[in-house]
Amino acid sequence: MVFPLILCLGLLLLLCLYLLIRLFLIRSNLRNMRRELEHTRDRDYDRQLRISLNDSELNRLTEELNHNLDYQKTLKLQEEAARRQLERSVSDIAHDLRTPLTVIKGNLQLLESEALSAEGRKCLDVSRRKAESLKGMVDEFFELSVLESDTQEVSLKKLDLVSFLAQFIIDHESLIREKGLTPEISFPEKSVFVNANEDLCSRVFSNLLANICKYARESFRLSLSAEDGTVTLANRVSPSDEIDTEHIFDRAYRADKARREGSAGLGLYIAKLLMEKQNGSISAAVLSGELVFQLRFTGAGSEG
């Protein structure tokens, strides 16, 4: 009686050991599959799942996952191809529109010197404004298509923000005066240096200034922090303005109640792209009745 009992216990132990080993192998294969899925998601679309266990259900699961990965890869490639085609189409359309717009604007300028009736002069003024509006939208679409298709690394250098911003205000003084705005400027006495691209910075602040000129009332604030190089641009907004600061930099964002002519509404989205190309960031918030933009660069430091 003792021997059969020992034999049964031995077989039971062997069975438990086999099940434990098999469970360990299944867990190990599932863990490897999970890692492969993470690798496929984060790095490329060509990895296939593999298992080292002869299990029919696990094999079928792996095959089904691989089919889904292939399908996702196809969808991703189609999406990328469609996006590139759309970017090329937008760029081509914007480029094709620029030439006739230039001709139209030239002809409208020639008509300025012609003897026109009051009604004709009124129609000419409307046509000129609409032509300028259309040109502004075309320019934004063209710039966006160029930015999104350009994958080259941007050259950064040491830039003195105090000198840059002071010169920027001087260069745009006539526009600021034309809009009846008074800039309230606060710069540190010493130089503040950051890692940036001067040309891209000029485009960023031009877009922000264009936004301020459309919506600001009487004045705007421009300040620079000597500690971390943060640039703050702010202007008063009406309580009735519905500004969604969480989505204000989105490509498709539209503040319909505050739309103005001469823009496709891409200026802030483009500003964000330009800051990211410089490894910087831009944020927006409504604080104490002001729309506040803050720009942060890398490598901030002061001298003097």
C-alpha positions as a printed Julia matrix, in Angstrom:
304×3 Matrix{Float64}:
   0.0     0.0     0.0
   2.88    2.31    0.72
   4.51    1.97   -2.71
   1.4     2.87   -4.76
   0.89    5.89   -2.5
   4.46    7.03   -3.0
   4.08    6.49   -6.75
   0.91    8.57   -6.85
   2.53   11.34   -4.84
   5.55   11.27   -7.18
   3.36   11.48  -10.25
   1.39   14.3    -8.67
   4.6    16.18   -7.9
   5.81   15.67  -11.45
   2.5    16.9   -12.8
   2.64   19.99  -10.58
   6.23   20.61  -11.64
   5.22   20.29  -15.32
   2.31   22.69  -14.86
   4.51   25.17  -13.01
   7.14   25.03  -15.77
   4.47   25.43  -18.44
   2.9    28.34  -16.56
   6.32   29.93  -16.27
   6.92   29.5   -20.03
   3.5    30.93  -20.9
   4.09   33.95  -18.64
   7.54   34.4   -20.13
   6.16   34.31  -23.68
   3.36   36.72  -22.82
   5.9    39.06  -21.24
   8.04   38.93  -24.39
   4.97   39.56  -26.56
   4.1    42.59  -24.46
   7.64   43.94  -24.88
   7.48   43.34  -28.62
   4.18   45.21  -28.81
   5.7    48.15  -26.92
   8.7    48.1   -29.25
   6.43   48.02  -32.29
   4.4    50.96  -30.99
   7.35   53.15  -30.0
  10.0    52.44  -32.66
   8.81   50.9   -35.9
   5.98   49.07  -37.68
   7.79   45.99  -38.98
   8.32   43.81  -35.93
   6.48   40.51  -35.72
   5.6    38.67  -32.51
   7.35   35.39  -31.83
   6.76   32.64  -29.24
   8.98   29.78  -28.13
   6.23   27.55  -26.77
   4.34   24.88  -28.68
   0.81   25.81  -27.68
  -1.99   25.9   -30.27
  -4.07   28.61  -28.56
  -1.06   30.81  -27.93
   0.07   30.29  -31.53
  -3.34   31.35  -32.84
  -3.31   34.4   -30.55
   0.13   35.37  -31.86
  -0.98   34.96  -35.48
  -4.04   37.14  -34.89
  -1.97   39.83  -33.2
   0.48   39.78  -36.11
  -2.4    40.18  -38.58
  -3.61   43.2   -36.61
  -0.1    44.65  -36.54
   0.16   44.28  -40.32
  -3.21   45.98  -40.72
  -2.19   48.85  -38.43
   1.07   49.21  -40.35
  -0.86   49.48  -43.63
  -3.21   52.08  -42.16
  -0.3    54.07  -40.75
   1.57   54.08  -44.05
  -1.59   55.12  -45.9
  -2.17   57.9   -43.36
   1.4    59.17  -43.74
   1.16   59.06  -47.54
  -2.16   60.95  -47.45
  -0.7    63.55  -45.07
   2.32   64.1   -47.31
   0.07   64.38  -50.35
  -2.14   66.9   -48.55
   0.89   68.95  -47.54
   2.15   68.95  -51.13
  -1.3    69.91  -52.42
  -1.65   72.79  -49.93
   1.84   74.0   -50.81
   1.17   73.79  -54.55
  -2.2    75.55  -54.26
  -0.76   78.31  -52.08
   2.14   78.75  -54.49
  -0.16   78.86  -57.51
  -2.39   81.45  -55.85
   0.49   83.78  -55.04
   1.17   84.77  -58.67
  -2.38   85.87  -59.62
  -2.74   87.6   -56.25
   0.4    89.62  -56.93
  -1.02   90.64  -60.32
  -4.37   91.57  -58.76
  -2.72   93.68  -56.08
  -0.57   95.41  -58.69
  -3.58   96.26  -60.83
  -5.47   97.56  -57.8
  -2.55   99.83  -56.95
  -2.57  101.18  -60.51
  -6.26  101.96  -60.18
  -5.48  104.14  -57.12
  -4.17  106.85  -59.44
  -7.18  106.7   -61.76
 -10.12  109.1   -61.62
 -12.92  107.07  -60.05
 -16.4   107.89  -58.88
 -17.21  107.7   -55.19
 -18.83  104.33  -55.73
 -15.87  103.13  -57.78
 -13.45  104.28  -55.08
 -15.51  102.42  -52.49
 -15.42   99.22  -54.57
 -11.66   99.62  -55.04
 -11.11   99.91  -51.28
 -13.18   96.79  -50.63
 -11.32   94.87  -53.35
  -7.96   95.91  -51.94
  -8.9    94.79  -48.42
 -10.17   91.47  -49.69
  -7.02   90.94  -51.76
  -4.87   91.66  -48.69
  -7.04   89.29  -46.65
  -6.67   86.51  -49.2
  -2.91   87.08  -49.43
  -2.62   86.77  -45.66
  -4.4    83.43  -45.66
  -2.38   82.1   -48.6
   0.88   83.14  -46.91
  -0.11   81.3   -43.71
  -1.0    78.1   -45.59
   2.23   78.27  -47.57
   4.36   78.82  -44.46
   2.61   75.98  -42.65
   3.15   73.53  -45.51
   6.86   74.42  -45.6
   7.26   74.06  -41.84
   5.51   70.69  -41.58
   7.47   69.2   -44.49
  10.86   70.5   -43.29
  12.52   67.86  -41.08
  16.0    69.42  -41.05
  17.48   70.3   -37.68
  17.39   74.01  -36.88
  20.68   75.81  -36.21
  20.64   77.4   -32.75
  23.05   79.98  -31.37
  23.46   82.25  -28.36
  20.89   85.06  -28.72
  20.6    88.16  -26.54
  16.85   88.48  -25.97
  17.08   92.01  -24.6
  18.71   93.34  -27.77
  16.54   91.18  -30.02
  13.22   92.25  -28.46
  14.22   95.91  -28.31
  15.11   95.86  -32.02
  11.89   93.96  -32.81
   9.78   96.68  -31.19
  11.71   99.4   -33.04
  11.25   97.58  -36.38
   7.5    97.28  -35.8
   6.91  100.69  -34.22
   4.97  102.02  -37.2
   2.57   99.05  -37.15
   2.04   99.4   -33.4
   1.32  103.14  -33.78
  -1.0   102.5   -36.71
  -3.09  100.18  -34.5
  -3.19  102.81  -31.74
  -1.42  100.58  -29.22
   0.97  101.56  -26.44
   3.54   98.93  -25.53
   4.35   98.55  -21.83
   7.88   97.16  -21.89
   9.87   95.74  -18.98
  13.39   94.46  -19.74
  16.23   93.71  -17.33
  19.24   96.02  -17.42
  21.63   93.16  -18.14
  21.69   90.92  -21.2
  19.72   87.66  -21.17
  21.02   84.93  -23.48
  19.18   81.86  -24.74
  19.76   79.16  -27.35
  17.58   80.16  -30.3
  17.37   80.87  -34.01
  17.0    84.59  -34.69
  15.02   84.18  -37.94
  12.54   81.76  -36.34
  12.19   84.05  -33.31
  11.35   86.95  -35.62
   8.57   84.9   -37.2
   7.26   83.78  -33.8
   7.01   87.32  -32.42
   5.64   88.64  -35.71
   2.77   86.15  -35.45
   2.15   87.04  -31.81
   2.25   90.76  -32.57
  -0.21   90.24  -35.44
  -2.55   88.53  -32.98
  -2.16   91.4   -30.51
  -2.81   94.02  -33.21
  -6.09   92.3   -34.06
  -7.47   91.84  -30.57
  -5.63   94.15  -28.11
  -7.3    97.25  -26.71
  -5.13  100.38  -26.29
  -2.01   98.62  -24.98
  -0.09   95.4   -24.49
   2.65   94.2   -22.13
   6.04   92.78  -23.1
   8.39   91.64  -20.36
  11.5    89.48  -20.02
  12.61   87.57  -16.94
  16.31   87.9   -16.11
  16.21   84.65  -14.09
  15.03   82.13  -16.68
  14.65   84.1   -19.94
  10.87   83.72  -20.03
   9.21   86.21  -22.39
   5.69   87.36  -21.51
   3.3    89.01  -23.96
  -0.12   90.04  -22.66
  -3.11   92.12  -23.72
  -6.49   92.9   -22.23
  -9.44   90.84  -23.44
 -13.14   91.4   -23.15
 -15.1    89.25  -20.67
 -17.32   88.27  -23.6
 -14.38   86.78  -25.53
 -14.55   83.01  -25.3
 -10.88   81.97  -25.42
 -10.09   78.28  -25.07
  -6.46   78.46  -23.97
  -6.15   74.67  -23.89
  -6.73   74.54  -27.66
  -5.64   78.0   -28.77
  -2.51   76.57  -30.42
  -4.4    73.77  -32.2
  -4.25   73.77  -35.97
  -8.03   73.64  -36.29
  -8.78   76.12  -33.48
 -11.29   78.81  -34.41
 -12.42   81.58  -32.08
 -15.43   82.29  -34.27
 -16.66   85.25  -32.22
 -13.33   87.02  -32.68
 -12.41   86.17  -36.25
 -10.83   88.91  -38.33
 -10.01   89.27  -41.99
  -6.53   88.65  -43.33
  -5.79   85.41  -41.52
  -6.5    81.71  -41.79
  -6.22   81.38  -38.01
  -2.9    79.51  -38.24
  -0.62   82.16  -36.74
  -0.51   80.75  -33.19
  -0.2    77.16  -34.43
   2.76   78.23  -36.58
   4.3    80.08  -33.61
   4.1    76.89  -31.56
   5.76   74.86  -34.33
   8.56   77.43  -34.61
   9.18   77.36  -30.85
   9.28   73.55  -30.81
  11.82   73.6   -33.66
  14.06   75.61  -31.29
  13.46   73.14  -28.41
  11.41   75.83  -26.7
   7.77   76.11  -25.67
   4.87   78.56  -25.68
   1.82   78.59  -23.42
  -1.3    80.71  -23.04
  -3.6    81.56  -20.15
  -6.27   84.1   -19.29
  -5.26   85.82  -16.04
  -6.94   88.85  -14.45
  -8.65   89.83  -17.69
  -5.51   89.42  -19.81
  -4.58   86.89  -22.48
  -1.02   86.0   -21.44
   1.5    84.25  -23.69
   4.71   82.92  -22.17
   7.67   81.77  -24.26
  10.48   79.69  -22.8
  13.81   78.91  -24.43
  16.64   76.56  -23.53
  20.05   77.59  -22.22
  18.82   80.75  -20.5
  21.45   82.81  -18.7
  22.36   86.43  -18.02
  25.49   88.53  -18.19
  26.47   91.93  -16.97
